[in-house]
Amino acid sequence: MRRKVRCIHLSLTFGACFMKHIAVIGGGITGVTTAYALAQQGFSVTLFERHRYAGMETSYANGGQLSASNAEVWNHWSTLVKGLKWMARRDAPLLFHPQASWHQWSWLTEFVAQLPHYEANTIYTAQLAIAARAYLFEWAQQEQIDFDLKREGILHIYRDRSSFNHAAKVSALLHKGGLERRAVTPLEMRHIEPTLQGDFYGGFFTESDSTGDIHKFTFGLSKALLRMGVNTVYDAQVTDIQTNGEQVQLQVQRENSNDRQTADAVVICCGTSSRALAAQVGDRVNVYPVKGYSITVHLDDAASQASAPQVSLLDDATKLVTSRLGVDRFRVAGTAEFNGFNKDIRADRIQPLVDWVAQCFPGVSTRQFTPWAGLRPMMPNMLPKVGRGKAANVFYNTGHGHLGWTLSAATAVAVANSVADARNARVPQNHLNKPVAEPA
């Protein structure tokens, strides 16, 4: 028996040493950045995406914020109280639709179990967001990607004392994570963003935060993958994964074919679809789809362009965020809807976003806007699942929730390092899980 165990160990180590070809499943922001980071490490990479282009689902029209200042995880008693209070409101910032679903209730149970780790996970998320900035800006400059980057900071606005005081406590946690966020008075808020209208108790301003168009960046980086020799396969749905620890087999369904593809390893980066694929290889990745909405207001006249903000905002009361994308687009996004895999764009969920623009920026015309909804892939602890699964050649970079745009570059580098460690027959250094208390 002892000899048999030793032989198996040597076989796995030998296979890991020659890990060269990596399959990446998912062409959103996490999949594309993962493929890029792997290519930088010298791997042969094939990216599979079920849409015709990269960045066509949750990476298409989010709030645009690269926001370390929004690193606070949701595992807090105040979130539960608000969720219960808002259940009867169809226009609530957080809307929970109870379902007879084991997935939904298991996720909620694990979410509650993470309440004791609220502070540690918030601090860690801030650290991760700060690290991600450097990679993202470097890649954008290196690949000459124009994604309407605006480095004007993010202003969090508060309408009452209690929410402002809670934000002060959050700022202390962000400071422990290395982020500077300063309190500002209503007068200072007007100076930071003169177009903002309304009565506010105060705010917090993070000068180091920024905004940009996630779809333009994702699509631009996908073009860079081609120059790096990455094989990008679009209109390709991966329906099945099998692994023996040394080689992965993927069932890839296309319009006119259903083929088997092989690779030495796979990285699952497919957002809300990650849970089902993970189950096929024996892993439990409890990602839940949390729907968010956005509107892109088209600033077609000079008055609207002058009246729309340049500085990005986060309104705590409505849970809405904004970004100015170039001269003629203004993005407003937010809300959270727990309703399974429903992708419907509901008018009663879009209207509060339109009304908010009219209230806070009355000079902006909302005659022309584009509504959108996307499913955020959220883990119960609000932290991404990054690193190796049970099998030696299965890896994950998924479950980023509302911070996929903010965290993606750092988690891509982390998972690429983990794959490189496996290639070199070292124990994978899953740095991202060190400060995290994973649910049982």
N, C-alpha and C positions, 0 to 999 in steps of 0.2 A: 504493500500500500504506500509506503514511504517513497519508493522508487517511482511509482506512478504519479504521485503528486509533484515530485520534482520535475518529471518530464513535461507535465502540463505547464508548469510555471515557465520552463525554458521555451516552450513553444509560443506562449503568449508574449514573452519578452522578445523573441526573435521576430514575431509578426509586427510588434510595435516599432521595432528598430527600422523597419522598411516601409513605414507608413508614408506614402507619397501623395496619393490621389484622394482629395477630400471632396465629398458632395455637400453642398449647402442647400438646404430646403427653405425657400422663402426669399422673395425679392423686394421686401420692404426695407426700411432704414437699417434694421438689425442684420438682415441677411446680406445686404450689399456691403455694409461696413465690415461684416465678418469675412466675406469673400475677399475684400480688399486687404484686410489685415493678414489673412492666410497667404495671399499671393505675395505680400511683402516678406513673409517668412520663407518663401521659396517653394511653397506647395503647388502642386497641380490642382486646380480647383474647377469644379463644375457647379454652376448655380442653377437651380430649378425654380421657376416661378410660374404659377398657374395663369397669370394674366399675360397680356401681350407686351406689356412694358413693366419696368420696375416702378415701385412706389405707387401702386394703383388702389390700395385699400386704406388701411389706417395711416399710412404715410403719404396720403394725398392732400388733405386739407385740414390739418390740425391747427391748434392755436398759434403755432409758429415760435413759441418761446423756448429759448435755450436757457432754462431757468433753474440755476442752483438754488435760488431763493424760494423755490416751490418744492423743496426737498422734504417737507414735512409729510410723513406717512399718515395715512388715514386711520390707523389703528388707535383711536382715541375715543373716550367715552362721549365727548361732545358730538362726534360723527354719528354714533348710534342714536343719541337723543334727537338730533336733527332729522335723521332718517325716519324715525318713528313719527315725529311731528309732521313731516312733509308727506306721509304716505297718501293722504287724501287729496293732495294738490297735484293736478296733472301738469302744472307748470313749475313744479318744485325743482330747485337746483340738483337735488339728489332724490331720485325716484326709484323705489323698490317695488317690483311686481312679484309677489309671492307665487311660487310655482311648486307643483308636486314633482320636484326634481332633486334627486340625490346630489347631483353636481352643485346646484345652488346652495343647498343647506349644508353640505359638507364644507363648502368654501366659506360660508358665513361662520360656521363653528370654528374653523381654523383662524378666520379673521379675528374673532373675539379672543381666541387663545393667544394672539400676538399682542394684545393690549399692554402687557408688562414690558414689551421690548420697544415701545413707541420711541423713547428717547434715543436708545442706542441705534435703532434703524434709521431715525431721522438724521443723526450725526453722520452715519456711514453714507447715506444717500447723498448728503452734501459733499462729502469727500469725493465720492465717485463722480458727481457732476462737475466738480472743479477739474478733476483729472481729464474728463472727457473733452473739455473745451480745447485744451492744447492740441489734442490729436485732430479734432474736427477742423480747427482753423488751419492747422498745418496741411492737412489733406486738401482742403479747399484751395489753398494758395498753390500747393504743388501741382494740382490738377487743373488750376485755372477755372474753377466752378463759380459761376455767377448765380447766387441763390438769394439775392435781395437781403444780404446780411446788413443788419443795422445794430451797431454797438452803442446804443443810447441808454442802456440800463432798463430796469423794470421797477415800476412804482406799484406797490401794494396799497390799496386804499381801503379805509375802514370808516364806517358810518356811526359807530357807537363805542363807548369806553370799554365794554367787556371784550369785544372782539379785538380792539387795539391792545388791551392788556395781554390777551392770549398771544397775540403776534409778538409782543415783547419777549415772552417766554420762548417762543419759537426762535426768535433772533439769537437768544443766548445759546440755543442748541446749534444753530447754524454757525455761530462763532466758534464753537468747539470743533466744528467740522472744517474750519478754516475760511469761512465766508464772512465778509464784512457787509452788514446791512444796517443802515442808520435810520433812526426815527426822524420824521419830518412833520412840521406843522402844516395846517391847511394853507397858510400863506406860502410856505416853501413848496407845497405841492403845486400851487398855481404857477410858481416860477419854473418848476421842473417841466410841467406840461400845461401851458397857458390855455389850451383849447378845452380842458376838462371843466364841465359844469356840474354843480350840485353842492350839497352841504355834507361835509365830511368831518369826522372827529380828528383824524390824523392819518399818517401813512408811514410806510417804511420803503426806503429806496435802496436798490442794489445796483451800483454803477457798473459792476463787472458783468452783469447779465446782458443778454442780447436776443435778437430775433432773426428769423430767416424762413424762407420757403422750404419746407421739408421735402416736398415733391421735386422741386428743381435741384436740390442737393442730391437726393437719392438717384434721380435719373442721370444727373451729371456724373456721379461716381460710378454708376453702372456703365457709362461710356468709357470711363477710365479703366474698368475691368477688362474691356476688350483689348486695350493697348497693352495691358499686362499679361495677356495670354489666357485669361480666364474664359472658359467655355460657358456661355450663358444660354440656357435653354428656356424659352418662354412658351406660353400656351401649353404648359406641361404640369399636370397634376400628379404629385406623388401620392399614391393610394395605399402603398404597403411597404414596410421596411422589415427586412430580416437580417440578422447578424449572427455570425459564429464567433465573434470576438476578434477575428482577423480580417474579415471581409464583410462588406455590407452589400446587400442586394436590394434595389429599389424597383418597385413596380411603377412605371411612369405612363400615365394615360394622356394621350394627345388626341387631336381631332380625328385622325385616321389611323391611329396605331395604339398599341398597348404593349410596351416593351419592358424588358428587364435591363436595368443598368447596374453596374458594379462599381464599388469604390473601396478604398482601404478604410475609410472612416466617414462619418456623416455628422454634420452640425445641424440641428433642428432649430430653425429661426422663423417658424411660420405662425407666430402670434397665437390667435385663439384656436388654431388648428393643431397646435403643438401637443395638447393633451391627448388627443386620439392617436397620433403617431407615436408618442412616448409609450403609451400602453402596449403597443405592438412589440416593443423591445423590452418590456418588463419594468418600465419606469412610471412612477406616478408624478406627474407635473400638473398640479391642480390649477391651471389657468382658467379664469372665468372671463367671459366677454362683458365689458362694461361700456355701454354705448355713450358716445359723446357727439355733440352737434356743433356745427359751425356755419357761419354765413361769411361769404366774401362779398363785401360791399364794393361796387364798382364806382370809383370816384371819377365820374365822367365830366365834371365841370370844375372850374377854377375855385368856386366857392366851397365845394365839398373837399377839394384837395387842401385848401387852406384851413378848413375846420376840423379835419381829421388829425388825431394825435401822431406825433413822431415817436414819443416814448411809449414803450409797452406798459400795459396796465394789468393788474389782477384785482378785481373787485371781490372782496371777501364775502359780502352779503349775498351776491348772486352767483358766486363761483365762476365768473366769466373772465377770460383773458383776451388780450388784444395784441395784434402786431400790425405794423404798417409795412406792407410789402411793395416796395417801389413807390412810384409817384401816384399810381391810380388804383391801388387795391388796399382795402382795410379789412383785416380778418378779425372776427369776433367768435370765440369758441368757448365751450365749457359744458356744464351739466354732466350728471352721471346717471345712467338709467340701467338698472339691473333687470333685464328682460330676456335673458337667454341670447340666442343667436339672431334675434330680430333686428333687421337692418332698415326697417321702415323709417322714412323721414317724415315725422309727424308735424303737422302745422302748429299744434298747440305747444310743441317743444321749440319750434323755430321762432315763433312770435315774440317770446320774451327777449330773445337776442336782438331782434329788430327794434323792439320798444326801448331796450337799454341804450342803443345807439341814439335814438331820438331824444332820450332823457339826458344823457351825458354829453352828447355832441350834436346839438340841435341844428347846427349849420350843415351837417352831412346829409345829403339826400340818400334815402334808402329805396328809391324807386327801382333801382337795378341791383339785385344781389343774387348770389348763387348759394342755395342751401346744400348742406352735406351732413352725413352721419357716418361714423366709423366705430368699430368695436375695439376698445382698448383691451389688450391681453393682461389681466391682473392676477398676480399671485396673492394668496391670503396675507402674507407678511409685507406686501407692497414692494418687495425687492425682486429684481430679475433672477431667473434661474440660469446660472452661468457655470459651465464646467462639464465634467464627465458624468455620464450616467452609470448604470450598473455594468454594462458591457464596456470593455476596454476601448472600443472604437466608436462609441456613441457619445456625442457632446450636445450641449444646449446653450442657446443664447436667446432667451425668450421671456415673456412675462413682465415687460417693463412698465406696463400700465400707462399712466398719463405722462410718463417721463421718458418715453422711448427716444424721442428726438434729442433730449438732454443727455441721456446716459449712453447712447448707442456706441459712440466711438470708443469709450473706455471699456465697455463690456466686450466689444469686438476684439480689442487687443488682448484682453484677459483670456478669452476662449482660444484665440490663436496661440497664445503662450501655452495654454493647457494642452492643446493638440501637439505643439512642438515638444513639450515635455514627454508626451506619450511616444512620439517618434523617436526620441533619444533614450527611451526606456528608463525615464526617471519617473518618480511618483508625481502625478499632476499637482501643480501648486495652485489650488483653487482659491486664490486670494479673496475673491468676492464673497466667499461664504464664512470667512474667519470671524467677523464680528456679528454674524447673523444667527439668531436662534431659530432654526428651521422648525416648522410645525411637525408634530409627531406623525 
